[in-house]
Amino acid sequence: MSDFRRPLGFEEALRPPVDVRRARVTQPVLRPPGRAGDAAAYAQLARIIRRAPEVMVKVTGRTRDGGHLMRHLDYISRNGRLALEEPDGERLEGRAAIKALASDWAVEAMLEPGGRKDRPLSRSIVLSMPRGTDPIRLHDAARAFAAESFRGRFPYVFALHDECGHPHVHLTVRALGSNGVRLNPRKADLEVWRQRFAQALRDRGVEAEASPRRARGVLQRAEPTPVQKMRERCSRQGGRESHSYQADGVERHAAARWEISQRERQARIRRSLAAEAIALSSSARSEDRLLGAALMEHMRRLPKLQDQGKALVRPDGEKRFADRQKER
């Protein structure tokens, strides 16, 4: 590794978007200090430069009672055609076994002291990678992730879906833990889960990363799924979006100052990355010089800050009006 003290140049870029020490459910794996931590940071930087596929770990919903849980398990098991795997490796096959599990979890929830009726019975989590990922390795990585995160504390089942070459795992975790603690993950837990799932994939020879958007030079957040569905539905029907959603676009325009601060932060990160690339290029080690050259090329490929800024602060209504004018 390079002969410099710490990779301070890209420390901010690689820092998770939330403080992982605030995780409730899972203990974060903190980067070790000293040269071992530097090596981990450089390895992560190299994966980002190579554009390693990004993992997705998403809490997709919750169930409220035994019937709701049964319908969800029917979905992830394809009505009993797919086996659900438990923490000990036992496979639940057929709707009868799945129905018994749903009933057991519901009874456990009813026996919870002081439990409220509106408390979730289970949490639904999806573990995913881009198309073309080896489904067998992804399945095994999900198995290891679930065991490390929940085994011995929260009962769970999971199943692999591999439709159209897009493998993903549905993981259903009982909300009431074996020790009486309830599963209520924070954003910090989700960040730890992303890092843990990415590491499980890498341990199995699958290139994977869980980097923050700013490390990839991305400012704009992904559009929320409900908003995306609304937009697609309005487009198909040829209608106009509701006044409330149009007002939301105005609010986003009013919040442009936050977006400007993000652009300034990204500019600061890019200056630091450029300084780190120069330092690496001056190293006596050939691997460091190669990494420095790759980092410079990576920065050339990043989207321009000005272009991103225009996309961020431009109201959606203005864009739709311009598009309609072009069509006339």
Order of alpha helices (4+ residues) and beta strands (2+ residues): alpha-alpha-beta-alpha-beta-beta-alpha-beta-alpha-beta-beta-alpha-alpha-alpha-alpha-alpha-alpha-alpha
